[in-house]
Structure formats: structure tokens, C-alpha cells
Amino acid sequence: MSSRTYSQAMTLARLAARWPGVPGVLPPLIALTDPARTPDVAAFAHSLPDGCALIYRHFGRAERIAEAHALSAIARETGMVLLIAADPALADACDADGVHWPARLAAPARQWRRTHSRQIMTMSAHNRRELAQAAQAGADAALLSPVFATRSHAGQAGLGPLRASALTIGARLPVYALGGIMADTAKRLAGAGFSGLAAIDGLKP
């Protein structure tokens, strides 16, 4: 990891740890993988600051089984919390800590929660309705995006600090800010009610 990226990642970790949002079971900083932006997921996981959670998003990659098991081994070694996105079978197979669900899969997420009450469940959200949906499904936390403009939502304006804060403060579960989260943009969210930060590019090695 370069000194610049290391400094940014550590800044994000420190900022996330300070925020007094709704308390929950997850650490204050969540990293997400992306096949295009984090092609070497093991190296990405090893580069993260201590005390992170990691959401592995494979989007059907042929290497997903091997990568998930490699990440599970890293999680056991480092104490990292590992969630598998939208793939409960793979989460079970690699003994992950839980599953991250996109908002469009709220129905299967609710069904999964009924039989996996001891595992961690997070959901994506983009508006007030989806935040309420995540709470009703029994999610431990929601990832609200895009808070700022990001490559993950190309051409879409971010919610911005004020609108994101209004949504977060009214939510009934811990909410993490996702989308364009870098060391400089994260500082604009102080006092916005978030329980933590979630990032990709802001944590890349």
C-alpha cells in the first residue's frame, strides 16, 4: 500500500470510529470488493486497516469459490468480519460471518434472516423506503448510497451530506455512508448520524 493510500485508509478508519450513530454489531469501517477495481481481493483484504469488515461482491466471477475461501482464511487470521454479497450458499460454504443483500432482494433476505438469526445481515439502501425495508427485514445495518458521486453509480448525483443525514437520522438501524467516500469527503459527514463508513476506492492499495 502506498503511503498516500495508507494515510487515507487510516484516516477513514479513525473518522468512522468517532461517529456516534446507532450502535450495532459491525465495526465502524466496511470495505467492499469490486471485480474491476479490486481484482486481487486477497491483496485488498490484507491491505485494510485493522478492525474492518469486508463485503465480498463477486458478480458471478468464475474465481468466486476460491476467492471466498481465501478471504475466509484471511478473516480468521486477522479478525476481519467477512460478508458475502447476494450469495448465501457461498457464505455458508466458506463459513463467512453473514450476507450482504441488495435492496432488490429484500424478500429472500427476510427469508434468510428467519433461519440465520445469529449471522450478520446487511442491506443496501438508496432512499427512505429502502432504509425502512432493511429494518423490517431484520438487517443489522444498511449501506446508504450514493452519498457522493461515485463510479459505482456513474452519471448519478450523490445524495449529499444534508439529504443523507436526514435519511440516516430517521432510520431505525445503523446506517453506513457509501459512495464517493474518501478521506476528504468523509469529513463532511461529521454529525450526520451515520454509524460508520463504507468504501472501495478510498481503501484501495
Long-range contacts (C-beta under 8 A, 24 or more apart in sequence): 1-47, 1-205, 2-205, 5-47, 5-203, 5-204, 5-205, 7-183, 8-182, 8-183, 8-202, 8-203, 9-47, 9-48, 9-49, 9-202, 9-203, 10-49, 11-183, 11-186, 12-49, 12-181, 12-182, 12-183, 12-186, 12-197, 12-199, 12-202, 12-203, 13-49, 13-50, 13-51, 13-52, 15-183, 15-186, 15-187, 15-190, 15-197, 16-186, 16-196, 16-197, 17-51, 18-190, 19-189, 19-190, 19-194, 19-195, 19-196, 21-168, 21-174, 21-175, 21-193, 21-194, 21-195, 21-196, 22-171, 22-173, 22-174, 22-175, 22-193, 22-195, 23-174, 23-195, 24-140, 24-141, 24-173, 24-174, 24-195, 25-120, 25-140, 25-141, 26-53, 26-81, 26-120, 26-122, 26-140, 26-141, 26-174, 26-176, 26-195, 26-196, 27-51, 27-52, 27-53, 27-81, 27-196, 28-195, 28-196, 28-197, 29-53, 29-196, 29-197, 29-198, 29-199, 30-54, 30-55, 30-122, 30-143, 30-176, 30-178, 30-196, 30-197, 30-198, 30-199, 31-55, 31-198, 31-199, 31-200, 31-203, 32-57, 32-85, 32-178, 32-198, 32-199, 32-200, 33-57, 33-58, 33-200, 34-152, 34-200, 35-59, 35-61, 37-151, 37-200, 37-201, 37-204, 38-200, 38-204, 41-67, 41-70, 41-71, 42-67, 42-70, 42-71, 42-74, 43-205, 44-203, 44-204, 44-205, 45-71, 45-74, 45-75, 45-78, 45-80, 46-74, 47-203, 47-204, 47-205, 48-80, 48-203, 50-78, 50-79, 51-79, 52-80, 52-81, 53-80, 53-81, 53-82, 53-83, 54-80, 54-81, 54-82, 54-83, 55-83, 55-84, 55-85, 55-100, 55-122, 55-198, 56-82, 56-83, 56-84, 56-85, 56-96, 57-85, 57-86, 57-100, 58-84, 58-85, 58-87, 58-90, 64-90, 65-90, 65-93, 65-94, 68-93, 68-94, 68-96, 69-93, 69-94, 72-96, 81-120, 83-120, 83-122, 88-112, 88-116, 91-119, 98-122, 98-140, 100-124, 100-143, 101-137, 101-139, 103-130, 103-133, 103-134, 106-133, 106-134, 106-137, 109-137, 109-139, 110-136, 110-137, 110-138, 113-137, 113-138, 113-139, 124-178, 125-175, 127-167, 128-167, 128-170, 131-167, 131-168, 131-170, 131-171, 131-172, 131-173, 131-175, 132-171, 132-172, 134-173, 135-171, 135-172, 135-173, 139-173, 140-173, 140-174, 141-173, 141-174, 141-175, 141-176, 141-195, 141-196, 142-171, 142-173, 142-174, 142-175, 142-176, 143-175, 143-176, 143-178, 143-198, 144-168, 144-175, 144-176, 144-177, 144-178, 144-194, 145-177, 145-178, 145-179, 145-198, 146-178, 146-179, 146-180, 147-177, 147-178, 147-179, 147-180, 147-181, 147-185, 147-189, 148-179, 148-180, 148-181, 148-185, 149-179, 149-180, 150-179, 150-180, 150-201, 151-201, 152-179, 152-200, 153-179, 161-188, 161-189, 161-192, 164-189, 164-192, 164-194, 165-189, 165-191, 165-192, 165-193, 168-192, 168-193, 168-194, 169-193
